[in-house]
Amino acid sequence: MNVQTTDTEPLNLNSLTPRQIVEELDRYVIGQKDAKRMVAIALRNRWRRQQLSPDIRDEVMPKNIIMIGPTGVGKTEIARRLAKLAQAPFIKVEASKFTEVGYVGRDVESIIRDLTELAINMVKTHRLEAVQHKAEQHGEERLLDLLLPPPPPRPGFVENAGEAAAPTPHDSHEATRSKLRLQLRDGKLDERTVEMETQERHLPVGVISNVGGLDELEGNLRDMLGGMFQGKKKKRLMKVPEALKHLTQEEAQKLIDMDDAVREAIAKVEQTGIVFLDEIDKIAGRERTSGPDVSREGVQRDLLPIVEGCTVTTKHGPVLTDHILFIAAGAFHVAKPSDLIPELQGRFPIRVELSPLSKEDFVRILTEPKGALVRQYQALLATEGLTVEFSKDGVEAIADIAVQVNEQTENIGARRLFTIMERLLEQISFAGPEWPAKTVTITAEHVRERLK
């Protein structure tokens, strides 16, 4: 069974209805229709909100979602693909890594600070791509100046009007420069080296501690003291391609307005940001007076103002969290959503349960998605000249074994398929490149023999 997929042009989010959003998610995530419908509606509501008049727009708050289901059924993948589809700032955090203010660990406001940094990098990358062509032209000119410095001016030189114009040093320089430009573009100068002046920036600042918040303190200190430690300039010898890349990056940085990029990034975070809170069930439960879970309820209370809307101070300025979409997820094997504090429950009005995966789901996961597992292994082994084919009964045997192992041991959902596929293809991956026959067919008999 050869898995084939077709790529389509990226769609404009503004033109996607909830049904079309679900269809896009279907390309990557199998099943879980209810969860897909809910996140599709939440995403479409963001677009709808932007069409409203300003007087009512600020009153429409995002409907945060809790996804409940065992591990490996697609909770994280749905949120991740949704963010890519929306081209929105997205961050995935594990709730269990945060602690109540006053305890050792990270404070919850660092979620918004990290999301802001991601958004700035996203906007910066987009703007750098927009000016890349112009930056390459400027970088090329600077490199040509290094390869062929301009001639010094000749003061007092006056050309006689009655005589025929003789070639000037400037004309000769331009002709040589044009030849060098052609050679540079044809790659004929790749082995030449040029001497460049680069600036090193080393700041004698470092904070070594596991106390929450000090990682932000170190970053702020470095920014604040950056002007005092400009670093010394150092001359380096570089090959022409490396020098061209370095100069292009310098010119690209000059062409973008970072202050404006930061403002755009903060606006993106406030209006379209998505926070995925994984393992939220790990901070649910009754408060204890001692032991490792002493700050569970404290973390919930610290999360509450961020989820309901507050202003978080970052080194780039204040960020409002009122319209950030929060998607929480957890297995809830021991705790229940009702074990969360009532105030936090009220901030997640939409709950959707994801169903465990069946044998049919495993078969579809192996073959249907754009990045199907079978297709991944076929592509990997094709680099060795091996053609690996999976028969229909072979795929069904893999799915059947995955279901059996999940039932007999811990149910880890679709992640079980990675373990099984690695075990199944171990011999082919190791010895396959040396085999004379370059075509292998994985049948049900082969699966049962390798995995018995």
GIUR-V774977 format. One line per field, one symbol per residue. ss: DSSP state (H for helix, E for strand, L for the rest). phi: phi as a letter, one per 20 degrees, with the letter a starting at -180 (. if undefined). psi: psi as a letter, one per 20 degrees, with the letter a starting at -180 (. if undefined). Layout:
ss = ???
phi = ???
psi = ???
This chain:
ss = LLLLLLLLLLLLHHHLLHHHHHHHHHLLLLLLHHHHHHHHHHHHHHHHHHLLLHHHHLLLLLLLEEEELLLLLLHHHHHHHHHHHHLLLEEEEEHHHELLLLLLLELLLHHHHHHHHHHHHHHHHHHHHHLHHHHHHHHHHHHHHHHLLLLLLLLLLLLLLLLLLLLLHHHHHHHHHHHHHHHHHLLLLLLLEEEEEEELLLLLLLLLLLLLLHHHHHHHHHHHHLLLLLLLEEEEEEEHHHHHHHHHHHHHHHHLLHHHHHHHHHHHHHHHLEEEEELHHHHLLLLLLLLLLLLHHHHHHHHHHHHHLLEEEELLEEEELLLLEEEEEELLLLLLHHHLLHHHHHLLLEEEELLLLLHHHHHHHHHLLLLLHHHHHHHHHHLLLLEEEELHHHHHHHHHHHHHHHHHLLLLLLHHHHHHHHHHLHHHHHHHHHLLLLEEEELHHHHHHHLL
phi = .eedcdedffefgfeeegfffffffffccemlffffffffffffffffffeefgfdgfeeefefcdddrffndofffffffffffeldgccdcdffedcfgodfqeefffgfffffffffffffffffffdgfffffffffffffffcgffffdfneceffeeffefegffffffffffffffffenfdfefdcecdddecddfcbcdadegnfffffffffffegfecfndecececfgffffffffffffffedefffffffffffffecfcddeelfffdepffdebnfefdgfffffffgfffeobddecfepfcedgdfedddbaflfefcgfeffgffgfecfdcceeefeeffffffffcefgdgfffffffffffeneddddfffffffffffffffffecfedmfffffffffffdgffffdggeffedccdedfffffffdf
psi = opppqpqrqpqphhiprhhhgghghhihppblgggggghgghghhgghhhirqhhigiioqqnqppppqrqjijgghggghgghhilqppppqphiiqrqpirpaqqhihghghhggghghggggghhhhjgghhhgghgghhhhhhnqqqqqnqipppphiqppqprhgghghghhhghgghghijijhiqqqpqoqppopplpqooqjpphhhhggghggghjhhhmiqqqppqpqqggggggghggghghhiqohghhggggghgghhjqpponqkhiijqrqpqiraijhjghhgghhhghghioapppriirqppjhjpppoqqqhlggrqhiiqqhhhghimipppppqqprghggghhhhgrhlqgghghggghhijjpopqprghgghhghghggghhhhbpojbihhhggghgggjggghgighiqhpjppporhghghghj.
